[in-house]
Amino acid sequence: MNKNLKEIVLPIETKPAIVSRNIHAIHLSIIQKCDEQGINYVYNNYIQLMFKTESDGHITFDYIFPNYKNLSTFRTCSIDKPTFTINSINIKDFIIRGLICKKYIITSVDEYFIPNRLAYKHHHFGHDILLYGYHAKNNIFNVIGYTDSGHYFPSTIDCDEFIIAYLNSYGNKSIDLIETVSYYHHKIEKELIAASLEDYINSSNKSRLFDKSKWLEEKETYGIATIENIKSYLDDVANEKINFDKRVIYTLMEHKRLMYERYEHLVKNNITYEDESIKNELSENYRQACIAFSYYLKYLVSKDISSLNKISEILDMIKDSEIEVIPKFIQLMREEVN
């Protein structure tokens, strides 16, 4: 170990395009900072949605996305807890050496031991975290994740506390070292976007044909059909059968923002033609989704069922709009730009 090392901080994007779920945010924090064209990766993906009812009654509403470990952008290697133990590897030194080699650290920790987290010293909660820096003088690591304010934000943690948080995480979790490939840059893939939009509007999931590692699960719904699932979910919330998960409406709002921003990005970069009616529809859908999120916040305070009814009405409006505008968007994508 270099005794003269004072600090090392790898570059990260603190405001990635997606923050609805940790797995997306931490990987996009790397992609969007280390590749000047990283936003193209966002717009090529994160179109298809999935709604799944878990066996315990909880639900998952999320994007269908590639396996991050298989991305061309990354070179990834992993070491699990037993390997550290059997080989008497000093985990702190291992992490610092990884940072010196410009490798980001992604692993799972018990946030009971992570300051500035809701679970800190309150309850045990396993969660992935991104570690990107080290300061020798203060013996701290730089990490980023969801703070106790609920925002995705950078913070620091004592190195020894971090090791305790890792060792107490559930199971034999590995430490992943992520190295970015400097020569690889993401380009917009028009046909991929158009095909994903088709999958979305047809509520199908053809991507599974190319990913045999994922088995077809029961009670999974894809694409625009997920809107009806959300409405049923809201009924369950109203009848106090399930708690309201912020990520449901936030993901919806984020998805509509990305739909609009994707169109703007394609037009700005002369990848597709401008169409004012498509722009206005996508913009309005995002605005309506923001209103739906404000009704979610109102419900949290008042528990007024009428707020849930308003969200359902907005969902119907967005669905009717997308049934009209998405096929037009697909057609626009497939026109050659002179």
C-alpha positions as CSV (number, residue, x, y, z in Angstrom):
1,M,0.0,0.0,0.0
2,N,1.3,3.5,-0.9
3,K,1.9,5.2,2.5
4,N,1.9,8.6,0.7
5,L,-1.6,8.2,-0.6
6,K,-3.7,11.0,0.8
7,E,-6.9,10.7,-1.2
8,I,-8.5,9.3,-4.4
9,V,-11.9,10.2,-5.7
10,L,-13.2,8.7,-8.9
11,P,-15.7,10.8,-11.0
12,I,-19.4,10.1,-10.6
13,E,-22.6,11.6,-11.8
14,T,-24.5,12.7,-8.7
15,K,-27.8,13.2,-10.5
16,P,-28.2,10.2,-12.9
17,A,-31.2,10.1,-15.2
18,I,-32.9,7.4,-13.1
19,V,-33.1,7.4,-9.3
20,S,-36.3,5.4,-8.8
21,R,-34.4,2.3,-7.9
22,N,-30.9,1.9,-6.5
23,I,-29.7,-0.6,-9.0
24,H,-30.2,1.9,-11.9
25,A,-28.9,4.9,-10.1
26,I,-25.6,3.5,-9.0
27,H,-24.7,2.1,-12.4
28,L,-25.9,5.2,-14.3
29,S,-23.8,7.3,-11.9
30,I,-20.8,5.6,-13.5
31,I,-22.0,5.4,-17.1
32,Q,-23.1,9.0,-17.4
33,K,-19.9,10.4,-15.9
34,C,-17.3,8.1,-17.6
35,D,-18.9,8.2,-21.1
36,E,-19.7,11.6,-22.5
37,Q,-22.3,9.8,-24.6
38,G,-23.6,7.8,-21.6
39,I,-27.0,9.5,-21.9
40,N,-27.5,7.5,-25.1
41,Y,-27.5,4.3,-23.1
42,V,-30.3,5.7,-21.0
43,Y,-32.4,6.6,-24.1
44,N,-31.7,3.2,-25.8
45,N,-33.0,1.5,-22.7
46,Y,-35.5,2.1,-19.9
47,I,-38.6,2.0,-22.2
48,Q,-40.2,-1.3,-21.2
49,L,-41.9,-1.6,-17.9
50,M,-42.8,-4.6,-15.8
51,F,-45.4,-5.1,-13.0
52,K,-45.1,-8.2,-10.9
53,T,-47.1,-9.4,-7.9
54,E,-44.7,-11.2,-5.5
55,S,-45.7,-14.3,-3.5
56,D,-45.9,-12.3,-0.3
57,G,-48.4,-9.9,-1.8
58,H,-45.9,-7.1,-2.4
59,I,-45.5,-5.7,-5.9
60,T,-42.6,-4.7,-8.1
61,F,-43.0,-1.9,-10.7
62,D,-39.8,-1.4,-12.6
63,Y,-38.0,-1.1,-15.9
64,I,-36.9,-4.1,-17.9
65,F,-33.1,-3.6,-18.2
66,P,-30.0,-5.5,-19.3
67,N,-27.7,-7.3,-16.9
68,Y,-25.3,-4.5,-15.8
69,K,-22.4,-6.9,-15.3
70,N,-22.6,-7.8,-19.0
71,L,-22.4,-4.2,-20.3
72,S,-19.7,-3.5,-22.8
73,T,-19.0,-0.3,-20.8
74,F,-17.8,-2.3,-17.8
75,R,-15.2,-4.8,-16.9
76,T,-16.3,-6.5,-13.6
77,C,-14.7,-8.8,-11.2
78,S,-16.1,-10.0,-7.9
79,I,-14.8,-11.5,-4.6
80,D,-17.2,-12.9,-2.0
81,K,-17.0,-12.9,1.8
82,P,-15.6,-16.5,2.1
83,T,-12.8,-15.7,-0.2
84,F,-11.8,-12.7,1.9
85,T,-11.9,-14.8,5.0
86,I,-10.1,-18.0,3.7
87,N,-7.3,-15.9,2.2
88,S,-7.0,-13.5,5.2
89,I,-7.5,-10.5,2.8
90,N,-7.7,-7.1,4.4
91,I,-10.9,-5.7,3.0
92,K,-10.1,-2.1,3.5
93,D,-6.7,-2.4,1.8
94,F,-8.4,-4.4,-1.0
95,I,-10.9,-1.6,-1.6
96,I,-8.3,1.1,-1.6
97,R,-6.1,-0.8,-4.1
98,G,-9.2,-1.1,-6.3
99,L,-9.8,2.6,-6.2
100,I,-6.1,3.3,-7.0
101,C,-6.6,1.1,-10.1
102,K,-9.6,3.3,-10.9
103,K,-12.2,0.6,-10.1
104,Y,-15.5,1.6,-8.6
105,I,-16.8,-0.6,-5.7
106,I,-20.4,-1.9,-5.7
107,T,-21.5,-4.1,-2.9
108,S,-24.3,-4.8,-0.4
109,V,-24.2,-3.4,3.1
110,D,-26.4,-3.5,6.2
111,E,-27.5,0.2,6.4
112,Y,-27.9,-0.2,10.2
113,F,-24.2,0.6,10.2
114,I,-24.3,3.4,7.5
115,P,-24.7,7.0,8.8
116,N,-27.2,9.3,7.1
117,R,-29.5,6.4,6.3
118,L,-33.1,5.8,7.6
119,A,-32.0,2.4,9.0
120,Y,-28.9,3.7,10.8
121,K,-28.9,2.4,14.4
122,H,-32.6,1.7,14.0
123,H,-33.2,-1.5,12.0
124,H,-31.2,-3.9,9.8
125,F,-31.7,-3.3,6.1
126,G,-29.6,-4.7,3.3
127,H,-29.0,-2.4,0.3
128,D,-26.5,-2.0,-2.5
129,I,-24.1,0.9,-2.3
130,L,-21.5,2.6,-4.6
131,L,-18.1,3.5,-3.2
132,Y,-15.9,5.8,-5.2
133,G,-13.4,7.5,-3.0
134,Y,-11.0,7.4,0.0
135,H,-9.5,10.0,2.3
136,A,-6.5,8.7,4.3
137,K,-6.3,11.5,6.9
138,N,-9.9,11.2,8.0
139,N,-10.1,7.4,7.4
140,I,-13.3,7.7,5.3
141,F,-14.8,6.4,2.1
142,N,-16.9,8.3,-0.3
143,V,-20.2,6.6,-1.0
144,I,-23.5,7.5,-2.8
145,G,-27.0,6.2,-2.1
146,Y,-30.3,7.2,-0.6
147,T,-29.8,9.3,2.5
148,D,-32.2,9.7,5.4
149,S,-33.8,12.6,3.5
150,G,-34.9,10.1,0.8
151,H,-32.6,11.6,-1.9
152,Y,-29.9,9.9,-3.9
153,F,-26.9,11.9,-2.6
154,P,-23.1,11.5,-1.9
155,S,-21.9,11.1,1.7
156,T,-18.9,9.7,3.6
157,I,-18.5,6.9,6.1
158,D,-15.7,5.8,8.4
159,C,-13.8,3.0,6.7
160,D,-14.1,0.7,9.7
161,E,-17.8,1.3,9.9
162,F,-18.1,0.5,6.2
163,I,-16.3,-2.9,6.6
164,I,-18.7,-3.7,9.5
165,A,-21.7,-2.8,7.3
166,Y,-20.4,-5.1,4.6
167,L,-19.6,-8.0,6.8
168,N,-23.1,-7.8,8.4
169,S,-24.9,-7.7,5.1
170,Y,-27.1,-10.7,4.4
171,G,-25.5,-13.8,2.8
172,N,-22.1,-14.2,1.1
173,K,-22.4,-10.9,-0.8
174,S,-19.5,-10.1,-3.1
175,I,-17.6,-6.9,-3.6
176,D,-17.8,-6.0,-7.3
177,L,-14.9,-4.0,-8.8
178,I,-16.2,-2.0,-11.8
179,E,-13.7,-0.7,-14.3
180,T,-15.0,1.4,-17.2
181,V,-13.8,0.8,-20.8
182,S,-12.6,4.2,-22.0
183,Y,-12.7,3.3,-25.7
184,Y,-16.4,2.3,-25.7
185,H,-19.0,4.9,-26.3
186,H,-22.8,4.5,-26.5
187,K,-24.5,5.5,-29.7
188,I,-28.2,5.9,-30.2
189,E,-29.8,2.7,-31.7
190,K,-32.9,3.8,-33.5
191,E,-34.2,0.3,-34.3
192,L,-33.7,-0.8,-30.7
193,I,-35.7,2.1,-29.4
194,A,-38.4,1.5,-32.0
195,A,-38.6,-2.2,-31.2
196,S,-38.7,-1.5,-27.4
197,L,-41.5,1.1,-28.0
198,E,-43.4,-1.6,-29.9
199,D,-42.9,-4.0,-27.0
200,Y,-44.2,-1.4,-24.6
201,I,-47.3,-0.5,-26.6
202,N,-48.1,-4.2,-27.3
203,S,-47.5,-5.1,-23.6
204,S,-45.1,-7.9,-24.7
205,N,-41.5,-8.7,-23.7
206,K,-39.6,-10.0,-26.7
207,S,-36.3,-9.1,-24.9
208,R,-36.7,-12.4,-23.0
209,L,-35.9,-14.2,-26.3
210,F,-32.3,-12.9,-26.0
211,D,-31.9,-13.5,-22.3
212,K,-32.4,-17.1,-21.4
213,S,-31.1,-16.5,-17.9
214,K,-34.5,-15.0,-17.0
215,W,-37.4,-17.4,-16.6
216,L,-40.9,-16.3,-17.4
217,E,-42.6,-15.5,-14.1
218,E,-46.3,-15.8,-13.3
219,K,-48.2,-12.6,-12.6
220,E,-45.9,-10.5,-14.6
221,T,-47.3,-7.8,-16.9
222,Y,-45.4,-5.6,-19.4
223,G,-45.7,-2.3,-21.1
224,I,-48.8,-0.1,-21.2
225,A,-50.8,-2.9,-19.6
226,T,-49.0,-2.2,-16.3
227,I,-51.2,0.9,-16.0
228,E,-54.2,-1.3,-15.2
229,N,-52.1,-3.1,-12.6
230,I,-51.3,0.2,-10.9
231,K,-54.9,1.1,-10.8
232,S,-55.7,-2.2,-9.1
233,Y,-52.8,-1.6,-6.7
234,L,-54.3,1.8,-5.8
235,D,-57.6,0.0,-5.0
236,D,-55.7,-2.2,-2.6
237,V,-54.1,0.8,-1.0
238,A,-57.5,2.4,-0.6
239,N,-58.8,-0.8,1.0
240,E,-55.7,-0.9,3.3
241,K,-54.6,-4.2,1.9
242,I,-51.1,-2.9,1.1
243,N,-49.0,0.1,1.9
244,F,-48.3,2.8,-0.7
245,D,-44.8,2.4,-2.2
246,K,-43.4,5.8,-3.3
247,R,-41.5,4.1,-6.1
248,V,-44.7,3.1,-8.0
249,I,-45.8,6.6,-8.9
250,Y,-42.3,8.0,-8.9
251,T,-41.3,5.4,-11.5
252,L,-44.3,6.3,-13.6
253,M,-43.4,10.0,-13.5
254,E,-39.8,9.2,-14.3
255,H,-40.8,7.0,-17.2
256,K,-42.9,9.7,-18.8
257,R,-40.1,12.2,-18.3
258,L,-37.7,9.9,-20.1
259,M,-40.3,9.4,-22.9
260,Y,-40.4,13.2,-23.5
261,E,-36.6,13.7,-23.0
262,R,-35.8,10.8,-25.4
263,Y,-37.9,12.5,-28.1
264,E,-36.2,15.9,-27.5
265,H,-32.7,14.2,-27.6
266,L,-33.4,12.5,-30.9
267,V,-34.6,15.6,-32.5
268,K,-31.8,17.8,-31.1
269,N,-29.2,15.3,-32.5
270,N,-30.9,15.1,-35.9
271,I,-31.7,11.4,-35.4
272,T,-35.4,11.9,-36.1
273,Y,-37.7,14.6,-37.4
274,E,-39.5,17.0,-35.2
275,D,-43.3,16.5,-34.8
276,E,-45.0,19.1,-32.7
277,S,-48.1,17.0,-31.9
278,I,-45.9,14.1,-30.6
279,K,-43.8,16.5,-28.6
280,N,-46.9,18.1,-27.0
281,E,-48.5,14.7,-26.2
282,L,-45.3,13.4,-24.5
283,S,-44.8,16.6,-22.7
284,E,-48.4,16.6,-21.4
285,N,-48.1,12.9,-20.3
286,Y,-45.1,13.9,-18.2
287,R,-47.0,16.9,-16.8
288,Q,-49.9,14.7,-15.8
289,A,-47.6,12.1,-14.2
290,C,-46.1,15.0,-12.1
291,I,-49.7,15.9,-11.0
292,A,-50.3,12.2,-10.1
293,F,-47.2,12.3,-7.9
294,S,-48.5,15.4,-6.2
295,Y,-51.7,13.6,-5.4
296,Y,-49.6,10.7,-4.0
297,L,-47.9,13.3,-1.6
298,K,-51.3,14.7,-0.7
299,Y,-52.6,11.2,0.1
300,L,-49.6,10.6,2.4
301,V,-50.6,13.6,4.5
302,S,-54.4,13.4,4.3
303,K,-55.2,9.7,3.6
304,D,-58.0,11.1,1.5
305,I,-59.2,8.3,-0.9
306,S,-60.2,10.9,-3.4
307,S,-56.5,11.5,-4.1
308,L,-56.1,7.9,-5.2
309,N,-59.1,8.3,-7.5
310,K,-57.5,11.3,-9.1
311,I,-54.4,9.3,-9.7
312,S,-56.5,6.6,-11.4
313,E,-58.2,9.2,-13.6
314,I,-54.8,10.5,-14.7
315,L,-53.6,7.0,-15.4
316,D,-56.5,6.6,-17.8
317,M,-55.6,9.8,-19.5
318,I,-52.0,8.8,-20.0
319,K,-52.9,5.4,-21.3
320,D,-55.4,6.8,-23.8
321,S,-52.7,9.3,-24.9
322,E,-50.0,6.7,-25.3
323,I,-52.2,4.4,-27.3
324,E,-52.4,7.2,-29.9
325,V,-48.9,8.8,-29.6
326,I,-46.5,5.9,-29.2
327,P,-47.3,4.3,-32.7
328,K,-46.7,7.8,-34.2
329,F,-43.4,8.0,-32.3
330,I,-42.4,4.5,-33.7
331,Q,-43.3,5.6,-37.2
332,L,-41.3,8.8,-36.8
333,M,-38.3,6.7,-35.5
334,R,-38.3,4.6,-38.7
335,E,-38.3,7.5,-41.1
336,E,-34.9,8.3,-42.6
337,V,-33.6,11.7,-41.8
338,N,-32.1,13.5,-44.8
